[in-house]
Amino acid sequence: MRIKRKKEIQHRRITVGDIGISYLIREARTDKQEGRADKAEAHGKSRKYPVPVIFLHGFPFNKNMWISQLEELHPDFTGIAVDIRGHGNSTMGHGFFSVDLFARDLLEFMRKMNIAEAIVCGVSMGGYIALRAHELAPERFRALILSDTNSLSDDNEGKVKRFETIQSVLKHGNRSFALTFSQKVFSGQSLENNRHAVQLIKSSIRRNNIRTICATLLALASRTETTGHLKNITVPTLLVWGAEDVVTPKSQADILLENIPGARFVEFPGCGHLPSLEDSAGFNRELNAFLEIIA
């Protein structure tokens, strides 16, 4: 009997444009896939993988929030979690941030990695990036998984709130911001019972410098709306939401559900803005079931 080799999560880095992007990768690990790869290598061909799943974190987190998803990802799929420009271990480059730039970074990352198309999973800011990247290059997408995000741009009230947050971060620092922001993104149940996830998010926020936090807040405040593009999304789309999300309310999920043809919606009770962390087991089940459907 052939023993299946377990693929571990690896930490890698690649230069993309003016920045170095740090990413985690867990390669596909089925016997069938390894057999195809072995044959390809025996014939001197480069190794090929199924369409990968690329995970995009929210603001102001990093790729480590997706470790559970990489560990439990359907074995037929390669999973890649990237640090967005300036976050985690990715560099800032020239220092000008916009969601449009983040989206172009994603597409260039895919080009450098020889990824013709991908399944992109984004939460919150990661969803903004995924939607803008799809608007720029829809042919590069096999499917979308959007968690607690929206297609709207900030209204004036939203912009003012971000500007006030910038002033608060400049005055009180990122540690204070980490404490207050983590209280918003988790449900009360998660704050009480999922201390590991809460500490992970606090630590992720603190690892970002003040310049990154402020530059990203400006990028989020100035992002363009993608609602008009939703009707053009013809790839399979899964919408995942926390029932107790106060950052991105259900009314914003409804816009996506009503405008993306054939979109499927799953809501997680007891979760706030980050169901992939708050109920990782449930999230992973839905993720892998979706991958089974579209494979």
PEMO-V169022 format. One record per residue. N is the residue number from 1. RES is the residue in three letters. PSI is psi in radians with two decimals (NA if undefined). Layout:
N	RES	PSI
N	RES	PSI
This chain:
1	MET	2.32
2	ARG	2.30
3	ILE	2.18
4	LYS	2.20
5	ARG	2.20
6	LYS	2.31
7	LYS	2.25
8	GLU	2.79
9	ILE	2.25
10	GLN	2.54
11	HIS	2.13
12	ARG	3.01
13	ARG	2.53
14	ILE	2.52
15	THR	2.21
16	VAL	1.91
17	GLY	-2.15
18	ASP	0.17
19	ILE	2.84
20	GLY	2.15
21	ILE	2.21
22	SER	2.40
23	TYR	2.75
24	LEU	2.47
25	ILE	2.34
26	ARG	1.95
27	GLU	2.71
28	ALA	2.52
29	ARG	0.51
30	THR	2.74
31	ASP	-0.72
32	LYS	-0.76
33	GLN	-0.72
34	GLU	-0.61
35	GLY	-0.74
36	ARG	-0.72
37	ALA	-0.74
38	ASP	-0.74
39	LYS	-0.72
40	ALA	-0.77
41	GLU	-0.61
42	ALA	-0.48
43	HIS	0.22
44	GLY	0.33
45	LYS	2.69
46	SER	2.62
47	ARG	2.42
48	LYS	2.57
49	TYR	2.79
50	PRO	2.97
51	VAL	2.11
52	PRO	2.82
53	VAL	2.12
54	ILE	2.16
55	PHE	2.27
56	LEU	2.11
57	HIS	2.96
58	GLY	-3.14
59	PHE	2.41
60	PRO	1.15
61	PHE	-2.73
62	ASN	-3.11
63	LYS	-0.39
64	ASN	-0.30
65	MET	-0.24
66	TRP	0.18
67	ILE	-0.73
68	SER	-0.69
69	GLN	-0.68
70	LEU	-0.70
71	GLU	-0.66
72	GLU	0.14
73	LEU	2.50
74	HIS	2.26
75	PRO	-0.30
76	ASP	-0.12
77	PHE	2.45
78	THR	2.35
79	GLY	2.38
80	ILE	2.17
81	ALA	2.14
82	VAL	2.65
83	ASP	2.11
84	ILE	2.62
85	ARG	2.20
86	GLY	-0.21
87	HIS	2.69
88	GLY	-2.17
89	ASN	0.21
90	SER	2.53
91	THR	2.91
92	MET	-0.45
93	GLY	-2.42
94	HIS	-0.19
95	GLY	-0.17
96	PHE	2.15
97	PHE	2.50
98	SER	2.74
99	VAL	-0.60
100	ASP	-0.74
101	LEU	-0.75
102	PHE	-0.71
103	ALA	-0.72
104	ARG	-0.58
105	ASP	-0.75
106	LEU	-0.82
107	LEU	-0.65
108	GLU	-0.64
109	PHE	-0.79
110	MET	-0.71
111	ARG	-0.79
112	LYS	-0.51
113	MET	0.05
114	ASN	0.68
115	ILE	1.87
116	ALA	-0.70
117	GLU	2.73
118	ALA	2.80
119	ILE	2.08
120	VAL	2.21
121	CYS	2.03
122	GLY	2.44
123	VAL	2.34
124	SER	-1.99
125	MET	-0.64
126	GLY	-0.56
127	GLY	-0.69
128	TYR	-0.77
129	ILE	-0.78
130	ALA	-0.77
131	LEU	-0.72
132	ARG	-0.69
133	ALA	-0.69
134	HIS	-0.66
135	GLU	-0.66
136	LEU	-0.68
137	ALA	1.26
138	PRO	-0.45
139	GLU	-0.19
140	ARG	0.02
141	PHE	2.31
142	ARG	-0.56
143	ALA	2.90
144	LEU	2.44
145	ILE	1.98
146	LEU	2.12
147	SER	2.10
148	ASP	1.01
149	THR	-3.07
150	ASN	2.97
151	SER	0.05
152	LEU	2.69
153	SER	2.83
154	ASP	2.36
155	ASP	-3.12
156	ASN	-0.67
157	GLU	-0.72
158	GLY	-0.70
159	LYS	-0.79
160	VAL	-0.71
161	LYS	-0.70
162	ARG	-0.70
163	PHE	-0.68
164	GLU	-0.64
165	THR	-0.70
166	ILE	-0.81
167	GLN	-0.68
168	SER	-0.73
169	VAL	-0.74
170	LEU	-0.59
171	LYS	-0.73
172	HIS	-0.22
173	GLY	3.02
174	ASN	-0.38
175	ARG	-0.74
176	SER	-0.70
177	PHE	-0.70
178	ALA	-0.70
179	LEU	-0.85
180	THR	-0.69
181	PHE	-0.65
182	SER	-0.48
183	GLN	-0.48
184	LYS	-0.63
185	VAL	-0.23
186	PHE	2.62
187	SER	2.86
188	GLY	-0.67
189	GLN	-0.73
190	SER	-0.69
191	LEU	-0.58
192	GLU	-0.68
193	ASN	-0.14
194	ASN	1.10
195	ARG	-0.58
196	HIS	-0.81
197	ALA	-0.70
198	VAL	-0.78
199	GLN	-0.63
200	LEU	-0.77
201	ILE	-0.73
202	LYS	-0.79
203	SER	-0.71
204	SER	-0.74
205	ILE	-0.77
206	ARG	-0.45
207	ARG	-0.34
208	ASN	2.40
209	ASN	2.88
210	ILE	-0.63
211	ARG	-0.75
212	THR	-0.80
213	ILE	-0.82
214	CYS	-0.73
215	ALA	-0.64
216	THR	-0.66
217	LEU	-0.70
218	LEU	-0.67
219	ALA	-0.74
220	LEU	-0.66
221	ALA	-0.50
222	SER	0.12
223	ARG	2.65
224	THR	2.74
225	GLU	2.46
226	THR	0.19
227	THR	-0.72
228	GLY	-0.36
229	HIS	-0.29
230	LEU	-0.67
231	LYS	-0.30
232	ASN	-0.04
233	ILE	1.84
234	THR	-0.06
235	VAL	2.74
236	PRO	2.35
237	THR	2.25
238	LEU	2.21
239	LEU	2.18
240	VAL	2.31
241	TRP	2.56
242	GLY	2.23
243	ALA	-0.42
244	GLU	0.45
245	ASP	2.06
246	VAL	-0.20
247	VAL	-0.79
248	THR	1.64
249	PRO	2.86
250	LYS	-0.52
251	SER	-0.53
252	GLN	-0.55
253	ALA	-0.64
254	ASP	-0.61
255	ILE	-0.77
256	LEU	-0.79
257	LEU	-0.66
258	GLU	-0.42
259	ASN	-0.36
260	ILE	2.02
261	PRO	2.20
262	GLY	0.20
263	ALA	2.50
264	ARG	2.43
265	PHE	2.31
266	VAL	2.25
267	GLU	2.41
268	PHE	1.95
269	PRO	2.56
270	GLY	0.07
271	CYS	2.63
272	GLY	-2.19
273	HIS	-0.22
274	LEU	1.13
275	PRO	-0.43
276	SER	-0.42
277	LEU	-0.66
278	GLU	-0.60
279	ASP	1.19
280	SER	-0.64
281	ALA	-0.80
282	GLY	-0.74
283	PHE	-0.78
284	ASN	-0.63
285	ARG	-0.80
286	GLU	-0.69
287	LEU	-0.88
288	ASN	-0.58
289	ALA	-0.69
290	PHE	-0.73
291	LEU	-0.64
292	GLU	-0.68
293	ILE	-0.73
294	ILE	-0.17
295	ALA	NA
